[in-house]
């Protein structure tokens, strides 16, 4: 009985991981569109 429950839980975990992989592979995440500009002082660069 415990072995069967373990196998069912393992199967569910594998399906969740596979489903997450498919979701991330097909999710069209939009690129950032906000323009950023930051001035870095010359003191931060070593010579």
Backbone torsions as a table, in degrees:
resi	resn	phi	psi	omega
1	UNK	NA	-46.9	-179.0
2	UNK	-66.1	-34.9	179.4
3	UNK	-65.9	-38.5	179.9
4	UNK	-67.2	-42.1	178.1
5	UNK	-63.0	-41.1	178.2
6	UNK	-62.2	-41.4	178.6
7	UNK	-66.4	-38.7	178.5
8	UNK	-64.9	-44.6	179.1
9	UNK	-63.9	-39.5	177.0
10	UNK	-63.5	-42.0	178.1
11	UNK	-63.0	-42.3	178.4
12	UNK	-64.1	-41.8	179.4
13	UNK	-62.5	-41.7	179.2
14	UNK	-64.4	-41.0	178.6
15	UNK	-65.4	-39.3	179.2
16	UNK	-65.9	-43.5	179.6
17	UNK	-64.9	-44.1	179.3
18	UNK	-64.6	-41.5	178.7
19	UNK	-63.8	-39.5	176.8
20	UNK	-64.5	-38.6	177.4
21	UNK	-64.5	-42.0	178.4
22	UNK	-65.7	-40.9	178.7
23	UNK	-61.1	-47.5	-179.5
24	UNK	-67.2	-32.6	-179.6
25	UNK	-71.0	-29.3	-175.2
26	UNK	-105.6	-3.6	-176.7
27	UNK	-77.2	119.9	-178.8
28	UNK	-87.9	85.0	-178.7
29	UNK	-77.7	125.0	-179.3
30	UNK	-69.8	145.1	178.0
31	UNK	-71.6	150.6	177.5
32	UNK	-62.7	136.8	-177.8
33	UNK	-113.0	-7.3	-178.7
34	UNK	-78.2	128.6	-179.7
35	UNK	-81.0	129.0	178.6
36	UNK	-122.2	138.1	176.5
37	UNK	-140.9	123.8	-178.2
38	UNK	-128.9	130.6	179.3
39	UNK	-88.2	125.1	178.4
40	UNK	-107.0	124.6	-179.3
41	UNK	-67.5	151.9	-179.0
42	UNK	-65.2	-21.5	179.6
43	UNK	-63.2	-21.0	-177.5
44	UNK	-77.1	-15.7	-177.7
45	UNK	-99.8	129.6	177.6
46	UNK	-88.0	155.3	-179.3
47	UNK	-111.7	NA	NA
